[in-house]
């Protein structure tokens, strides 16, 4: 459980494909972590704090609703490196946390039938 960070909602270190729509651009990315209240990913796209986007998370386990979110942080570690972007969902969704727990277990090589604690 040391990999999981506590914040407003539990944040899971999970790589999921995500499609992001907005401001005349559509692109895909891979999350670095996810919670009921938002996602974090890297991109070379220019995304500025305050911009709104629609986010479609791709899960093998369940269909998830398209979430509406706002960029709260976009920063690069070095010049010409990808930016780390954080998008907060306008309305948190606990079902995303439930799916994230299952996806994380699958990615860590555990069986779907293992109980979630």
N, C-alpha and C positions, 0 to 999 in steps of 0.2 A: 504494500500500500504506500510505500515511500515515493513511488513515481507519481502518485495522484496528489495534486495540489488542492488545498482547500481555499475557497474564496466564497463569493456569494452563492455559487453553485459549484459542486464538485467538478473539477476540470480533469479530463482524461487525456493522456498522451497517445492520441489515436490518429492514424493516417487513413483518411477517407477522401475519396474523390468528391469534389464539389464543383458545381457550375454556378457562376456568378454573373448576374444580369444587371445592367444599369448604365446610365449615362452614355448611351450609344456604343456600348461595348458588351460583349459576351466572351467570357473566357473560363477556362478550367484551372483548378489548382488542387493541391493535396494539403489537407489540414495537418497541422503539427499537434494541435490539441483542440478539444471540443468540450462544451458544457451545455447545460440547458439554456444558458444566457448568451452564448456566442461561440465564435471560432477564431483560431489564429492560424495563419498560413504565410508562406513566402511567395513573392511575385516580383517580376520586373515591371509590372504595370504601374502607372501613376494613379494611386488612389489617395485622396486627401481626407483628413479628418472632417467629419460632418456630412460626407456624401452618403446617400442611401442606396442600397442594393437589394436585390432579391437573391436568395441563396437556396440552391437545391442540393442537398446532401445525397450522395448515392450510397445506399446500404444494400448489402446482399440479403439482409435479414428481414427488412420491412420497408414499405413505402413510407417516406417521410414527407410532411407537407413542405411546400416552398415557404421559407421564412423570410421576413423582411428585417433588414438590419442596417446599422449605421456604422461607418468606419470611426473608431475611437482612437486608433493609433496606426501610424504608418511610418516606419523608421528603418534606415539601413545602417548596418554595422560599419560599412566602409563605402567609399566612393565607388560607384559602378557595381555594387553588390546588390543582390535581391533585397527587397524590403520585407520586413516582418510586418504583417497587417493584422490588426485585431478588429473584428466586426462584432458589435453587440446586437443581439436580436432585439427588436422593438418590444416583443412580448416573449419572455422565457417560456420554454416548452419542455416539461419534465419527461415526455416520451423520448426526447432526444438523448437524455441522460441514460434512460433504460436501454436504448439501442446501443449507445456508446459502450456501456458495460459489456454487453454481449459481443459486440464487434472487437473490443479489446481482448476479451478472452479468446476469441477465435484467432486473432492475430498473434497471441502469445502461445498458440498451439493447444488450447484447452478445448474440450468437447462442448458442443451446443447443449448437451443434456446436463452438464454440471450445474448445480444450483447456484444462483446468484445470492451472495450474502449481503 
